[in-house]
Every structure is written in structure tokens, then in C-alpha cells.
């Protein structure tokens, strides 16, 4: 594929300043957070939801049933918080990967990272391992998948964006085949249903313990990537320029890849494989504030949280039975990926 010269690509004019975009997204996230807590088979008025939340902060007379508090805090609250954290993590890691590899088509899903993490987790489920082992194996095989993708891509003399994407598809197919192998030998009555449903991605089984376990690691990783956001601009200039500016590009790339992979594996360990978020959201973020990573990372984080929470609300609202969230993100992400392939003339960095 012949790439359009940088000088002939169209510039994307940002729609908002950073302050405007952050303010709008924070307001939208707060509104959707309250609405999401009100959705479900047990209908709760959004005003009542707000009262229940405020009653936890301020002393006030209780005008609602204890059942309402139980539904909100024990059932819906962990799921909503998980959707916000996972959406933010996948979006920020996707933007970071695109910056490291200087490639607009890169995401944890495209690089095979999600499939690698899925294989590691499925292996532990088959062996009957505990939650900590699922997280550990998901992270280990995430790293293996990224290393394989980079190795295959750079083994070609003329490595470019298309080569990296194709390498990611190869690695993803490899781990998908290995997952199929595990499913073939899994017990069809116990292990197989768990693996299949988990691989489709869902937030329905997330508990408050899951959220409390992963949230510190996710929040710390998000903050660390945020603090490194301006260095992604330096890496986009190339290794030689980054070295001249006093940076160690090899070490910096390793740190960012480690944090991005940790974020993705943490998400996979509690929600299953949720693809396309890390590809779609960073591009929407560029449309809002432009390609500067100092602006893009915080906007992608907030936008990803809003996006995944919205998709999760749809997954449990548009039909009588809940639709796995990974199916809906794929239905949105695949057409968007086709759009990117057909409109590669737009400058993204």
C-alpha cells in the first residue's frame, strides 16, 4: 500500500480546546454515571439515585427503601465503576501504543495483546486457578504477544504500518487458535461455558472485590501514563531526535509498553476480551483536540470511560437478555477500522 506523503495529508482541525473537551466529558460522565445506576430490571428514578449517593456523603433523612441502596451499591455500582475504569484504561493504552509505534492503526486488540491475554486467562480457567493466577497469566501472555508482533514486523526489511498490522493479525490468529485448542479439551458442562462467555467480554459478573483489587493498579498506571504524555510527543519525532533531546527512547518505550500492557491485562482479567476500544477512541479524541499527546491522553481517557459505560448500558438495555459487551464494541469498531483504512490520507500526528 502506497502511503500518502505527509505534506499532502489534510490537517484535522480540533473541535475543542483541552479545557472545553475535559469539562464537557466530565459533565457527560457524571450524567451517564447517574443514569447508568438507574438502569436495570429494577427501575430506580435518577433523582432517587442522586439522593442515595448524597446520603453516603451527607447526613440526611432516608426517604427510600434499603432495597434501593442494596441494588445501587452492591449490584450496579461495581459494574459502573468497572466500565469507567476499563474504558479509560483501554483508550489510554491504545493512544499510547499508537504514539510509540507511530501508527494510527495500532491498538491492544490489533497487536494481538488482547488475544494473548485471553489465552493466558483461559488457560488458568481450564486449570481451575484463582483470580490472581488469571491476572498473572493474562499479563505474561500479553507481553509475549506484543514481543512476537514487534519481532515479526521488524524481521521484514521494509517494515511499515501495514506490516505491523499484519503481524498483529498473525499473532492474534495464533493465540485465537490456541484458545480454540483449550476450548476443545475443556469440560463442556463446566469449563467450556465459562471460557466462551468470558472471551466475549462482559461486566455482568464483576463484584466489588474485583473492582477493589484492580482499581489501585489501574489508577496508578493511568496516572503514570498521563505524566509521561508529553514524552510521547518526543518519541513521535524518532529515536535520533529523542536522544538529542536527552531522552533514552529504548527505556522510555519499555516503560510505556509495560504500563499499557499492564492496563490491558488488568482489564482482560476482570471483564474478558473487549476489543476495538483502544483503536476507536484515540481517533475520536484527535478529532476533538488534535494529535498532541499532552491533550490527547486525558481526553481519550475520559472519552473511553464514557464510551464503554454507554456501550454497557446498551448491552443490558436493548434486549431482554444481556448482550456481551465485546460483541457491541466489535460491531462499532470493525466499520470504524474500515473507515480508517479507506481514509488514511488524514494526518494523525
C-alpha positions as CSV (number, residue, x, y, z in Angstrom):
1,X,0.0,0.0,0.0
2,X,1.4,3.4,-1.0
3,X,1.3,5.9,1.8
4,X,0.2,9.4,1.2
5,X,3.1,11.9,1.7
6,X,2.9,13.8,4.9
7,X,2.9,17.2,3.1
8,X,-0.2,16.2,1.1
9,X,-2.3,14.9,4.0
10,X,-5.2,17.0,5.3
11,X,-4.9,18.5,8.8
12,X,-7.6,17.7,11.3
13,X,-8.7,20.9,12.9
14,X,-9.5,20.3,16.6
15,X,-13.1,20.9,17.5
16,X,-12.4,22.0,21.1
17,X,-9.6,23.3,23.3
18,X,-8.3,20.9,26.0
19,X,-10.2,22.7,28.8
20,X,-13.5,22.7,26.9
21,X,-13.2,19.0,26.0
22,X,-12.3,17.9,29.5
23,X,-15.2,20.0,31.0
24,X,-17.7,18.6,28.6
25,X,-16.6,15.0,29.1
26,X,-16.5,15.2,32.9
27,X,-20.1,16.5,32.8
28,X,-21.2,13.8,30.4
29,X,-19.5,11.1,32.5
30,X,-21.3,12.4,35.7
31,X,-24.7,12.4,34.0
32,X,-24.2,8.9,32.4
33,X,-22.9,7.6,35.8
34,X,-26.2,8.6,37.5
35,X,-28.3,7.3,34.6
36,X,-26.4,4.0,34.5
37,X,-27.1,3.4,38.2
38,X,-30.8,3.9,37.5
39,X,-31.0,1.4,34.6
40,X,-31.9,-2.3,35.0
41,X,-34.9,-4.6,35.6
42,X,-35.4,-2.9,39.0
43,X,-36.2,0.6,37.8
44,X,-34.9,3.5,40.0
45,X,-35.5,7.1,39.3
46,X,-32.3,9.1,38.6
47,X,-33.3,11.6,41.3
48,X,-33.5,8.8,43.8
49,X,-30.1,7.6,42.7
50,X,-28.7,11.0,43.4
51,X,-30.3,11.1,46.8
52,X,-28.9,7.6,47.7
53,X,-25.4,8.7,46.6
54,X,-25.6,12.0,48.6
55,X,-26.8,10.1,51.7
56,X,-23.5,8.4,51.8
57,X,-21.7,11.7,51.9
58,X,-24.0,14.0,53.9
59,X,-26.3,13.2,56.8
60,X,-29.9,13.3,55.5
61,X,-33.2,11.8,56.2
62,X,-33.7,8.5,54.3
63,X,-36.8,8.6,52.0
64,X,-36.0,5.4,50.1
65,X,-36.0,1.7,50.8
66,X,-33.0,-0.3,51.9
67,X,-33.5,-2.4,48.8
68,X,-32.7,0.6,46.6
69,X,-29.4,1.1,48.4
70,X,-28.5,-2.6,48.0
71,X,-29.3,-2.6,44.3
72,X,-27.3,0.6,43.7
73,X,-24.2,0.0,45.8
74,X,-23.9,-3.8,45.8
75,X,-25.0,-4.7,42.2
76,X,-24.8,-1.7,39.9
77,X,-22.1,0.5,41.4
78,X,-19.2,-2.1,40.9
79,X,-20.3,-2.6,37.3
80,X,-20.5,1.1,36.5
81,X,-17.1,1.8,38.1
82,X,-15.6,-1.1,36.3
83,X,-16.9,0.1,32.9
84,X,-15.4,3.6,33.6
85,X,-12.0,2.2,34.6
86,X,-11.8,-0.4,31.7
87,X,-12.9,2.2,29.1
88,X,-10.4,4.7,30.4
89,X,-7.6,2.1,30.5
90,X,-8.1,0.6,27.0
91,X,-8.4,4.0,25.4
92,X,-5.3,5.5,27.1
93,X,-3.3,2.4,26.4
94,X,-4.5,2.4,22.8
95,X,-3.4,6.1,22.4
96,X,0.0,5.3,24.0
97,X,0.6,2.3,21.6
98,X,-0.3,4.4,18.6
99,X,2.2,7.0,19.8
100,X,5.0,4.5,20.5
101,X,4.7,2.8,17.1
102,X,3.8,6.0,15.2
103,X,0.9,4.1,13.7
104,X,-2.7,5.1,13.7
105,X,-3.9,1.5,13.2
106,X,-2.4,0.1,16.3
107,X,-4.4,-0.9,19.4
108,X,-4.1,-3.6,22.1
109,X,-6.6,-5.7,20.0
110,X,-4.8,-5.2,16.7
111,X,-1.4,-6.0,18.2
112,X,-2.6,-9.4,19.4
113,X,-2.3,-8.3,23.0
114,X,-5.9,-8.9,23.9
115,X,-5.8,-12.4,22.3
116,X,-2.6,-13.2,24.2
117,X,-4.2,-12.1,27.5
118,X,-7.3,-14.1,26.6
119,X,-5.3,-17.2,26.1
120,X,-3.5,-16.8,29.4
121,X,-6.7,-16.3,31.3
122,X,-8.5,-19.2,29.5
123,X,-5.5,-21.4,30.4
124,X,-6.0,-20.6,34.1
125,X,-9.8,-21.1,33.9
126,X,-9.1,-24.6,32.4
127,X,-6.7,-25.4,35.2
128,X,-9.1,-24.2,37.8
129,X,-6.8,-21.4,39.0
130,X,-7.7,-18.5,41.2
131,X,-8.2,-14.8,40.4
132,X,-4.6,-13.8,40.9
133,X,-3.4,-16.5,38.5
134,X,-5.7,-15.3,35.9
135,X,-4.3,-11.8,36.2
136,X,-0.7,-13.0,36.2
137,X,-1.1,-15.3,33.1
138,X,-3.1,-12.6,31.3
139,X,-0.2,-10.2,31.8
140,X,2.6,-12.7,30.9
141,X,0.9,-13.7,27.6
142,X,0.1,-10.1,26.8
143,X,3.8,-9.3,26.9
144,X,4.6,-12.4,24.8
145,X,2.0,-11.3,22.2
146,X,3.4,-7.8,21.9
147,X,7.0,-9.1,21.6
148,X,6.0,-11.6,18.9
149,X,4.2,-8.8,16.9
150,X,7.2,-6.5,17.1
151,X,9.6,-9.3,16.2
152,X,7.7,-10.4,13.2
153,X,7.2,-6.9,11.9
154,X,10.8,-5.9,12.2
155,X,12.1,-9.1,10.6
156,X,10.9,-7.6,7.3
157,X,13.4,-5.3,5.5
158,X,10.7,-2.7,4.6
159,X,8.8,-2.6,7.9
160,X,5.9,-0.1,7.8
161,X,2.4,0.4,9.3
162,X,0.8,-2.3,7.2
163,X,3.5,-4.8,8.2
164,X,2.9,-4.1,11.9
165,X,-0.9,-4.5,11.5
166,X,-0.5,-7.8,9.5
167,X,2.0,-9.1,12.2
168,X,-0.6,-8.3,14.8
169,X,-3.2,-10.2,13.0
170,X,-0.9,-13.2,12.7
171,X,-0.1,-13.2,16.4
172,X,-3.8,-12.7,17.2
173,X,-4.8,-15.6,15.0
174,X,-2.1,-17.8,16.6
175,X,-3.5,-17.1,20.1
176,X,-7.0,-17.5,18.9
177,X,-6.1,-20.9,17.6
178,X,-4.6,-21.8,20.9
179,X,-7.7,-20.7,22.7
180,X,-9.8,-22.9,20.4
181,X,-7.4,-25.8,21.3
182,X,-8.1,-25.2,25.0
183,X,-11.9,-25.0,24.4
184,X,-11.7,-28.3,22.5
185,X,-10.3,-30.1,25.6
186,X,-12.4,-28.1,28.2
187,X,-15.2,-29.8,30.0
188,X,-18.3,-29.0,28.0
189,X,-20.5,-28.6,31.1
190,X,-18.3,-26.5,33.4
191,X,-15.1,-25.1,32.0
192,X,-16.2,-24.5,28.3
193,X,-19.2,-22.3,29.0
194,X,-17.0,-20.2,31.4
195,X,-14.3,-19.7,28.8
196,X,-16.7,-18.9,25.9
197,X,-18.7,-16.4,27.9
198,X,-15.6,-14.8,29.4
199,X,-13.9,-14.4,25.9
200,X,-17.0,-12.5,24.6
201,X,-16.4,-9.8,27.2
202,X,-18.9,-8.9,29.9
203,X,-19.2,-6.9,33.0
204,X,-22.2,-8.8,34.5
205,X,-20.1,-10.9,36.9
206,X,-17.9,-8.1,38.3
207,X,-18.1,-7.7,42.1
208,X,-16.9,-5.0,44.4
209,X,-14.0,-7.3,45.4
210,X,-12.8,-7.4,41.7
211,X,-13.0,-3.6,41.5
212,X,-11.2,-3.0,44.8
213,X,-8.4,-5.4,43.7
214,X,-7.6,-4.0,40.3
215,X,-8.6,-0.3,40.7
216,X,-5.4,0.7,42.6
217,X,-3.2,-0.8,39.8
218,X,-5.3,0.7,37.1
219,X,-5.4,4.2,38.6
220,X,-1.7,4.3,39.3
221,X,-0.9,3.1,35.7
222,X,-3.3,5.7,34.2
223,X,-1.6,8.4,36.3
224,X,1.9,7.3,35.3
225,X,1.0,7.3,31.6
226,X,-0.6,10.7,32.0
227,X,2.6,12.0,33.5
228,X,4.6,10.6,30.5
229,X,2.2,12.0,27.9
230,X,4.5,14.8,26.7
231,X,7.3,12.3,26.2
232,X,5.1,10.5,23.6
233,X,5.4,13.7,21.5
234,X,9.2,13.3,21.7
235,X,9.1,9.7,20.7
236,X,7.0,10.5,17.7
237,X,9.9,12.6,16.4
238,X,12.1,9.4,16.1
239,X,14.8,7.8,18.1
240,X,17.6,10.1,17.0
241,X,15.7,13.3,17.8
242,X,14.6,11.8,21.1
243,X,18.2,11.0,22.0
244,X,19.4,14.5,21.0
245,X,16.7,15.9,23.4
246,X,18.2,14.0,26.3
247,X,15.8,11.0,26.4
248,X,16.5,7.3,26.3
249,X,14.0,6.1,23.7
250,X,14.5,2.4,24.4
251,X,13.9,2.7,28.1
252,X,11.0,5.1,27.6
253,X,9.3,2.8,25.1
254,X,9.8,-0.2,27.5
255,X,8.1,1.8,30.4
256,X,5.2,2.9,28.3
257,X,4.7,-0.6,26.8
258,X,4.8,-2.1,30.2
259,X,2.2,0.3,31.6
260,X,-0.1,-0.1,28.6
261,X,0.2,-3.8,28.7
262,X,-0.5,-3.9,32.4
263,X,-3.6,-1.8,31.9
264,X,-4.9,-4.1,29.2
265,X,-4.2,-7.3,31.1
266,X,-5.9,-5.9,34.2
267,X,-9.0,-5.2,32.2
268,X,-9.0,-8.6,30.5
269,X,-8.6,-10.4,33.8
270,X,-11.9,-9.0,35.1
271,X,-14.0,-8.4,32.0
272,X,-12.8,-10.7,29.3
273,X,-11.7,-9.6,25.9
274,X,-13.2,-6.2,24.9
275,X,-11.8,-5.2,21.6
276,X,-11.7,-2.1,19.4
277,X,-12.0,0.4,22.2
278,X,-8.2,1.2,22.1
279,X,-8.5,1.8,18.3
280,X,-11.7,3.8,18.0
281,X,-11.4,6.2,21.0
282,X,-8.0,7.8,20.4
283,X,-9.0,8.7,16.8
284,X,-12.2,10.3,18.1
285,X,-10.0,12.1,20.7
286,X,-7.8,13.5,17.8
287,X,-10.9,14.9,16.2
288,X,-11.8,16.7,19.4
289,X,-8.4,18.2,20.5
290,X,-5.8,17.2,17.8
291,X,-2.8,14.9,17.9
292,X,-0.8,16.5,20.7
293,X,-0.4,13.7,23.3
294,X,-0.5,16.3,26.1
295,X,-4.1,16.9,25.2
296,X,-5.0,13.5,23.6
297,X,-4.3,11.2,26.6
298,X,-6.5,12.9,29.1
299,X,-9.3,13.4,26.5
300,X,-9.0,9.7,25.4
301,X,-9.2,8.6,29.0
302,X,-12.4,10.5,29.7
303,X,-13.9,9.7,26.3
304,X,-13.1,6.0,26.7
305,X,-14.8,5.9,30.1
306,X,-17.9,7.5,28.7
307,X,-17.9,5.3,25.6
308,X,-17.6,1.9,27.4
309,X,-20.2,2.8,30.0
310,X,-22.6,3.8,27.3
311,X,-22.0,0.6,25.4
312,X,-22.5,-1.4,28.7
313,X,-25.8,0.4,29.2
314,X,-26.9,-0.6,25.7
315,X,-25.8,-4.2,26.3
316,X,-28.2,-4.6,29.2
317,X,-31.0,-2.5,27.9
318,X,-31.7,-3.2,24.2
319,X,-32.9,-6.7,24.7
320,X,-34.5,-8.9,27.4
321,X,-31.2,-10.9,27.8
322,X,-27.9,-9.1,28.2
323,X,-25.6,-8.9,25.2
324,X,-21.9,-9.5,25.9
325,X,-20.2,-6.1,25.6
326,X,-17.4,-7.4,23.4
327,X,-19.9,-8.1,20.7
328,X,-21.2,-4.5,20.6
329,X,-17.7,-2.9,20.7
330,X,-16.8,-5.1,17.7
331,X,-19.9,-4.0,15.8
332,X,-18.9,-0.4,16.3
333,X,-15.1,-0.9,15.9
334,X,-14.9,-3.0,12.8
335,X,-16.7,-0.5,10.5
336,X,-14.6,2.3,12.0
337,X,-11.4,0.3,11.2
338,X,-12.6,0.0,7.6
339,X,-13.1,3.8,7.5
340,X,-9.6,4.4,8.8
341,X,-8.1,2.1,6.1
342,X,-10.0,3.9,3.4
343,X,-9.2,7.4,4.7
344,X,-5.5,7.1,5.6
345,X,-4.7,10.4,3.9
346,X,-5.6,12.4,7.1
347,X,-2.7,13.4,9.2
348,X,-2.9,11.9,12.6
349,X,0.4,13.0,14.3
